[in-house]
Amino acid sequence: MSTARSKCAASLLALIAAVNVVALQGCATVPVKQPPSVVPTERAVVPGMPADVRYWDDDPIGAFRDWLELPDDELSVCCAGIMDRSHNYLVISSGGVDGAFGAGLLVGWTAAGTRPEFQLVTGISAGAMIAPFAFLGPAYDGVLHEIYSAYSSKDLVERRGLIAALEGDAVMDTTPLRRLIDRYLGDEQVAQIAVEGRKGRKLLIGTTHLNSGRPMVWDLTKIAASEAPNARRLMGDLILASASIPGVFPPVRIGVEAGGVRYDELHVDGGVTAQLFLGPAGLDWQRVAERFRVQGQPQVYLIRNARAYPQWTAVRTRLAPLLDRSVASLSRDPAGLPWYEADPSVASILSRSMGSMIRTRGFNDAVRLYLSTQSDQLGFNLAYIPDDFSIGSTEFYDRAYMQGLFARGFAMAQGGYPWLHSDVGGKE
């Protein structure tokens, strides 16, 4: 293939990827075994699983129904492990390879000797990859370090050919990434998550239900505690789905049943509909604190795997390198590539717009969470990538970039991370 033709093909694939991320319905044409419109989708369940392992994000109580509605005598049985003690809730945002910052921060927090146990851990996309090991505690710090230091693009994804990308559901194949999840989330880890879930702790991750375009929350602690034969596989599929960038990575099929009919739902990156979450809007956190006789003020720790402000960059005239870069890198200025002030291309405008959309949504979600914590009498603590971190990335999963960002998060936390915080009635 000639150089010109090769550049054209790369740009075309980049444009397809960008358009599919911006247009959510772009991969909704992937065939399913049974169109959801002919069955009662709202009552769909995963075969072999309790009905309460998943909720729509706008459910007014959702995954916290047992915390809020169980009678007092049953509450003490199901949740004895989180009663009469302090409460700490960890929220891990999306961010692609920038998740290395959150992983490093958690490991550094352990080294500092001040990391608490979290009664609730939530994660989306990169956050969903980190969340199980953050939930299981410091014993899995080594796993977090290895995930963000030992692998690169060739270990995690495979680029599909031009024809396969044009005719298929994504530009890349995530089979290697799925194998990696299985390597670290084995039967032992699932059993440990189940044990912690039976104490009352919760591990929640978010996906985007592509067929409806709505955010969905999955309770991994209840899935693990179900002891169903498909529990481990389902958990791995959901973690992959939460990180599956539409158009770039294939949607993940989750088999469900409703009205006696079985069909596949399509689930993609939770970051499409939310970059982070704590609980549904309006959840009565004061009642949670009262029921569990929480000691002191409950604290929310938000790790935002992004910078507070984007780096300025001109819109580029070409976008061929997109396929070799992470989505996180679209909102910063990648080092080493020529850029120009004039004559931007359609593809470069789309890429910059996509990066702005991702960044703005994440910022707005963080602001909403802050306002919610203030009205709910929760302490708010925010960590984010420092603006002076300047290592550039040259591929989708850049090992050197992740190692550098992990090390930065570790060092900041080990030295006592300067959380941006606000306690109700205290100083900001």
C-alpha positions as semicolon CSV with decimal commas, in nm:
position;residue;x (nm);y (nm);z (nm)
1;M;0,000;0,000;0,000
2;S;0,142;0,343;-0,090
3;T;0,229;0,597;0,180
4;A;-0,051;0,830;0,071
5;R;-0,302;0,547;0,066
6;S;-0,184;0,425;0,406
7;K;-0,233;0,772;0,555
8;C;-0,576;0,793;0,400
9;A;-0,678;0,457;0,545
10;A;-0,551;0,552;0,890
11;S;-0,735;0,883;0,881
12;L;-1,053;0,708;0,769
13;L;-1,035;0,464;1,058
14;A;-0,964;0,747;1,298
15;L;-1,266;0,936;1,170
16;I;-1,485;0,628;1,212
17;A;-1,365;0,584;1,570
18;A;-1,426;0,948;1,657
19;V;-1,772;0,958;1,502
20;N;-1,875;0,638;1,680
21;V;-1,773;0,771;2,019
22;V;-1,958;1,097;1,968
23;A;-2,264;0,928;1,822
24;L;-2,371;0,674;2,081
25;Q;-2,600;0,490;1,847
26;G;-2,314;0,432;1,605
27;C;-2,266;0,073;1,719
28;A;-2,626;0,002;1,810
29;T;-2,667;-0,172;1,475
30;V;-2,475;-0,474;1,600
31;P;-2,727;-0,761;1,574
32;V;-2,869;-0,908;1,894
33;K;-3,030;-1,249;1,936
34;Q;-3,366;-1,092;2,010
35;P;-3,469;-0,727;1,964
36;P;-3,534;-0,586;2,313
37;S;-3,841;-0,397;2,191
38;V;-4,051;-0,716;2,182
39;V;-3,988;-0,810;2,546
40;P;-4,031;-0,627;2,880
41;T;-3,672;-0,498;2,902
42;E;-3,729;-0,325;3,237
43;R;-3,782;-0,668;3,395
44;A;-3,487;-0,838;3,226
45;V;-3,258;-1,041;3,453
46;V;-2,928;-1,218;3,400
47;P;-2,998;-1,594;3,409
48;G;-2,872;-1,751;3,729
49;M;-2,843;-1,416;3,906
50;P;-3,067;-1,246;4,164
51;A;-3,275;-0,968;4,013
52;D;-3,111;-0,707;4,236
53;V;-2,758;-0,730;4,097
54;R;-2,825;-0,435;3,865
55;Y;-3,020;-0,109;3,858
56;W;-3,085;0,183;3,633
57;D;-2,880;0,477;3,752
58;D;-3,196;0,688;3,799
59;D;-3,355;0,436;4,037
60;P;-3,422;0,650;4,349
61;I;-3,268;0,388;4,580
62;G;-3,106;0,135;4,346
63;A;-2,816;-0,065;4,486
64;F;-2,876;0,078;4,835
65;R;-3,221;-0,074;4,886
66;D;-3,097;-0,314;5,153
67;W;-2,915;-0,035;5,338
68;L;-3,232;0,174;5,349
69;E;-3,528;-0,064;5,353
70;L;-3,435;-0,376;5,549
71;P;-3,588;-0,396;5,898
72;D;-3,344;-0,311;6,178
73;D;-3,306;-0,673;6,290
74;E;-3,221;-0,787;5,937
75;L;-2,991;-0,492;5,882
76;S;-2,772;-0,596;6,173
77;V;-2,742;-0,942;6,019
78;C;-2,665;-0,840;5,661
79;C;-2,441;-0,545;5,739
80;A;-2,282;-0,601;6,080
81;G;-1,938;-0,532;5,935
82;I;-2,014;-0,169;5,856
83;M;-2,211;-0,071;6,167
84;D;-2,087;0,142;6,458
85;R;-1,775;0,264;6,278
86;S;-1,655;0,543;6,054
87;H;-1,765;0,535;5,689
88;N;-1,546;0,610;5,389
89;Y;-1,674;0,599;5,031
90;L;-1,435;0,580;4,735
91;V;-1,536;0,705;4,390
92;I;-1,296;0,631;4,102
93;S;-1,360;0,812;3,775
94;S;-1,304;0,709;3,416
95;G;-0,986;0,821;3,242
96;G;-0,835;0,551;3,019
97;V;-0,459;0,519;3,077
98;D;-0,486;0,810;3,319
99;G;-0,623;0,551;3,561
100;A;-0,254;0,492;3,641
101;F;-0,275;0,804;3,857
102;G;-0,556;0,662;4,071
103;A;-0,382;0,327;4,104
104;G;-0,056;0,495;4,211
105;L;-0,238;0,718;4,457
106;L;-0,403;0,420;4,626
107;V;-0,073;0,234;4,660
108;G;0,101;0,547;4,791
109;W;-0,185;0,598;5,035
110;T;-0,112;0,253;5,175
111;A;0,257;0,343;5,208
112;A;0,161;0,657;5,398
113;G;-0,021;0,441;5,653
114;T;-0,342;0,647;5,640
115;R;-0,555;0,460;5,385
116;P;-0,892;0,364;5,537
117;E;-1,116;0,070;5,459
118;F;-1,393;0,172;5,222
119;Q;-1,749;0,068;5,295
120;L;-1,841;0,161;4,938
121;V;-1,628;0,162;4,622
122;T;-1,763;0,272;4,284
123;G;-1,589;0,284;3,948
124;I;-1,652;0,359;3,583
125;S;-1,431;0,266;3,286
126;A;-1,071;0,292;3,414
127;G;-1,227;0,321;3,758
128;A;-1,402;-0,012;3,706
129;M;-1,065;-0,175;3,632
130;I;-0,922;-0,040;3,958
131;A;-1,229;-0,072;4,183
132;P;-1,218;-0,449;4,267
133;F;-0,858;-0,426;4,387
134;A;-0,918;-0,101;4,575
135;F;-1,215;-0,274;4,739
136;L;-1,008;-0,579;4,838
137;G;-0,754;-0,354;5,003
138;P;-0,377;-0,307;5,029
139;A;-0,309;-0,678;4,976
140;Y;-0,377;-0,609;4,607
141;D;-0,152;-0,305;4,570
142;G;0,092;-0,524;4,379
143;V;-0,178;-0,605;4,125
144;L;-0,255;-0,238;4,069
145;H;0,113;-0,164;4,020
146;E;0,158;-0,450;3,774
147;I;-0,147;-0,362;3,567
148;Y;-0,019;-0,008;3,516
149;S;0,349;-0,086;3,467
150;A;0,391;-0,420;3,292
151;Y;0,174;-0,386;2,981
152;S;0,149;-0,187;2,661
153;S;-0,083;-0,176;2,360
154;K;0,046;-0,499;2,208
155;D;-0,043;-0,683;2,530
156;L;-0,395;-0,550;2,566
157;V;-0,555;-0,483;2,227
158;E;-0,524;-0,595;1,867
159;R;-0,591;-0,359;1,580
160;R;-0,834;-0,498;1,325
161;G;-0,776;-0,469;0,953
162;L;-0,942;-0,198;0,748
163;I;-1,219;-0,421;0,609
164;A;-1,289;-0,582;0,948
165;A;-1,312;-0,238;1,110
166;L;-1,544;-0,102;0,841
167;E;-1,775;-0,404;0,848
168;G;-1,751;-0,485;1,218
169;D;-1,841;-0,320;1,546
170;A;-1,505;-0,165;1,644
171;V;-1,157;-0,071;1,531
172;M;-0,980;-0,285;1,793
173;D;-1,018;-0,632;1,940
174;T;-1,011;-0,648;2,322
175;T;-0,964;-1,024;2,358
176;P;-0,618;-0,976;2,518
177;L;-0,762;-0,727;2,767
178;R;-1,036;-0,974;2,858
179;R;-0,771;-1,238;2,926
180;L;-0,587;-0,991;3,149
181;I;-0,900;-0,934;3,356
182;D;-0,935;-1,310;3,401
183;R;-0,573;-1,332;3,510
184;Y;-0,622;-1,094;3,801
185;L;-0,987;-1,151;3,887
186;G;-0,990;-1,523;3,960
187;D;-1,205;-1,749;4,174
188;E;-1,011;-1,651;4,487
189;Q;-1,072;-1,280;4,434
190;V;-1,441;-1,333;4,357
191;A;-1,477;-1,535;4,679
192;Q;-1,306;-1,259;4,877
193;I;-1,537;-0,996;4,727
194;A;-1,834;-1,214;4,830
195;V;-1,706;-1,233;5,189
196;E;-1,672;-0,855;5,208
197;G;-2,015;-0,812;5,051
198;R;-2,171;-1,025;5,324
199;K;-2,035;-0,778;5,578
200;G;-2,245;-0,508;5,412
201;R;-1,974;-0,345;5,201
202;K;-2,057;-0,261;4,838
203;L;-1,856;-0,271;4,515
204;L;-2,044;-0,102;4,229
205;I;-1,946;-0,032;3,869
206;G;-2,127;0,148;3,589
207;T;-2,187;0,059;3,225
208;T;-2,391;0,220;2,950
209;H;-2,686;0,007;2,840
210;L;-2,644;0,074;2,471
211;N;-2,986;-0,046;2,358
212;S;-3,158;0,218;2,570
213;G;-2,871;0,468;2,599
214;R;-2,907;0,472;2,979
215;P;-2,651;0,430;3,257
216;M;-2,670;0,106;3,453
217;V;-2,517;0,023;3,792
218;W;-2,400;-0,331;3,873
219;D;-2,350;-0,464;4,226
220;L;-2,041;-0,685;4,196
221;T;-2,061;-0,782;4,564
222;K;-2,403;-0,938;4,509
223;I;-2,291;-1,107;4,190
224;A;-1,995;-1,259;4,376
225;A;-2,209;-1,359;4,675
226;S;-2,460;-1,535;4,447
227;E;-2,204;-1,816;4,403
228;A;-2,357;-1,872;4,061
229;P;-2,140;-2,067;3,814
230;N;-2,133;-1,765;3,581
231;A;-2,049;-1,509;3,853
232;R;-1,680;-1,471;3,771
233;R;-1,738;-1,455;3,397
234;L;-2,015;-1,196;3,436
235;M;-1,798;-0,977;3,659
236;G;-1,515;-0,987;3,406
237;D;-1,751;-0,907;3,119
238;L;-1,894;-0,610;3,307
239;I;-1,552;-0,466;3,391
240;L;-1,458;-0,496;3,024
241;A;-1,789;-0,341;2,917
242;S;-1,742;-0,047;3,152
243;A;-1,412;0,031;2,976
244;S;-1,524;-0,045;2,617
245;I;-1,500;0,282;2,424
246;P;-1,778;0,273;2,159
247;G;-1,647;0,230;1,808
248;V;-1,291;0,177;1,931
249;F;-1,362;-0,134;2,142
250;P;-1,649;-0,378;2,069
251;P;-1,960;-0,361;2,286
252;V;-1,990;-0,646;2,535
253;R;-2,289;-0,877;2,506
254;I;-2,466;-0,960;2,831
255;G;-2,719;-1,241;2,804
256;V;-3,048;-1,165;2,979
257;E;-3,399;-1,309;3,003
258;A;-3,736;-1,132;3,017
259;G;-4,083;-1,269;2,967
260;G;-3,942;-1,613;2,896
261;V;-3,731;-1,478;2,609
262;R;-3,352;-1,477;2,613
263;Y;-3,155;-1,219;2,419
264;D;-2,833;-1,019;2,430
265;E;-2,802;-0,666;2,563
266;L;-2,513;-0,452;2,445
267;H;-2,310;-0,269;2,709
268;V;-2,032;-0,015;2,651
269;D;-1,816;0,233;2,838
270;G;-1,994;0,371;3,143
271;G;-1,816;0,700;3,074
272;V;-2,050;0,763;2,780
273;T;-2,331;0,845;3,023
274;A;-2,142;0,925;3,347
275;Q;-1,775;0,975;3,433
276;L;-1,823;0,891;3,802
277;F;-2,100;0,816;4,050
278;L;-2,165;0,773;4,422
279;G;-2,535;0,687;4,431
280;P;-2,861;0,794;4,270
281;A;-2,962;1,158;4,299
282;G;-3,166;1,220;4,612
283;L;-3,039;0,917;4,805
284;D;-3,084;0,987;5,177
285;W;-2,726;0,958;5,305
286;Q;-2,821;1,102;5,644
287;R;-3,058;0,812;5,695
288;V;-2,782;0,570;5,596
289;A;-2,557;0,724;5,862
290;E;-2,831;0,702;6,123
291;R;-2,921;0,340;6,046
292;F;-2,560;0,224;6,062
293;R;-2,478;0,444;6,362
294;V;-2,182;0,584;6,169
295;Q;-1,907;0,727;6,387
296;G;-1,818;1,080;6,281
297;Q;-1,889;1,238;5,945
298;P;-1,892;0,998;5,646
299;Q;-1,616;1,088;5,401
300;V;-1,631;1,070;5,020
301;Y;-1,298;1,035;4,842
302;L;-1,312;1,112;4,471
303;I;-1,014;1,016;4,257
304;R;-1,054;1,196;3,927
305;N;-0,819;1,046;3,671
306;A;-0,785;1,373;3,482
307;R;-0,635;1,717;3,515
308;A;-0,827;2,005;3,667
309;Y;-0,777;2,205;3,347
310;P;-0,693;2,090;2,993
311;Q;-0,368;2,177;2,823
312;W;-0,414;2,421;2,536
313;T;-0,361;2,280;2,190
314;A;-0,438;2,392;1,838
315;V;-0,668;2,175;1,628
316;R;-0,451;1,953;1,412
317;T;-0,477;1,912;1,039
318;R;-0,467;1,534;1,055
319;L;-0,575;1,259;1,292
320;A;-0,392;0,951;1,171
321;P;-0,224;0,899;1,513
322;L;-0,562;0,862;1,690
323;L;-0,562;0,483;1,669
324;D;-0,230;0,473;1,852
325;R;-0,345;0,696;2,136
326;S;-0,574;0,665;2,433
327;V;-0,900;0,856;2,454
328;A;-0,758;1,026;2,763
329;S;-0,485;1,179;2,547
330;L;-0,740;1,353;2,325
331;S;-0,793;1,620;2,590
332;R;-0,426;1,700;2,631
333;D;-0,155;1,808;2,391
334;P;0,035;1,493;2,280
335;A;0,406;1,566;2,260
336;G;0,601;1,526;1,942
337;L;0,332;1,571;1,676
338;P;0,322;1,875;1,446
339;W;0,026;2,110;1,491
340;Y;-0,096;2,412;1,301
341;E;-0,324;2,707;1,365
342;A;-0,504;2,694;1,030
343;D;-0,694;2,456;0,801
344;P;-0,818;2,200;1,054
345;S;-0,961;1,877;0,915
346;V;-1,300;1,724;0,994
347;A;-1,129;1,440;1,181
348;S;-0,920;1,670;1,399
349;I;-1,223;1,884;1,486
350;L;-1,413;1,571;1,588
351;S;-1,126;1,445;1,802
352;R;-1,087;1,775;1,985
353;S;-1,463;1,801;2,032
354;M;-1,474;1,447;2,170
355;G;-1,195;1,527;2,415
356;S;-1,378;1,840;2,527
357;M;-1,700;1,644;2,573
358;I;-1,527;1,383;2,788
359;R;-1,344;1,642;2,997
360;T;-1,647;1,868;3,047
361;R;-1,873;1,579;3,145
362;G;-1,619;1,463;3,401
363;F;-1,588;1,811;3,549
364;N;-1,966;1,855;3,569
365;D;-2,009;1,514;3,734
366;A;-1,749;1,609;3,995
367;V;-1,927;1,939;4,066
368;R;-2,261;1,760;4,103
369;L;-2,105;1,513;4,345
370;Y;-1,957;1,797;4,548
371;L;-2,294;1,975;4,574
372;S;-2,461;1,647;4,669
373;T;-2,214;1,578;4,949
374;Q;-2,269;1,925;5,093
375;S;-2,646;1,884;5,109
376;D;-2,612;1,530;5,246
377;Q;-2,368;1,622;5,524
378;L;-2,083;1,419;5,376
379;G;-1,719;1,519;5,375
380;F;-1,580;1,575;5,024
381;N;-1,219;1,500;4,925
382;L;-1,091;1,536;4,569
383;A;-0,768;1,416;4,406
384;Y;-0,672;1,484;4,045
385;I;-0,371;1,473;3,814
386;P;-0,146;1,774;3,868
387;D;-0,127;2,012;3,575
388;D;0,252;2,002;3,569
389;F;0,266;1,632;3,480
390;S;0,422;1,652;3,135
391;I;0,514;1,302;3,015
392;G;0,364;1,242;2,669
393;S;0,225;0,919;2,525
394;T;0,296;0,767;2,184
395;E;0,051;0,475;2,172
396;F;-0,291;0,370;2,297
397;Y;-0,156;0,201;2,610
398;D;0,182;0,367;2,659
399;R;0,377;0,179;2,926
400;A;0,623;0,461;2,998
401;Y;0,339;0,711;3,033
402;M;0,147;0,485;3,275
403;Q;0,460;0,411;3,478
404;G;0,536;0,781;3,509
405;L;0,181;0,873;3,609
406;F;0,160;0,583;3,858
407;A;0,485;0,698;4,017
408;R;0,356;1,056;4,041
409;G;0,034;0,948;4,212
410;F;0,229;0,722;4,447
411;A;0,475;0,993;4,548
412;M;0,202;1,249;4,611
413;A;0,003;1,010;4,831
414;Q;0,303;0,873;5,018
415;G;0,396;1,227;5,116
416;G;0,040;1,303;5,231
417;Y;-0,185;1,384;4,938
418;P;-0,314;1,745;4,947
419;W;-0,680;1,656;4,904
420;L;-0,908;1,936;4,793
421;H;-1,170;1,895;5,060
422;S;-1,473;2,045;5,224
423;D;-1,636;1,930;5,544
424;V;-1,980;2,067;5,617
425;G;-1,942;2,332;5,882
426;G;-1,565;2,333;5,838
427;K;-1,315;2,512;5,620
428;E;-1,267;2,445;5,251
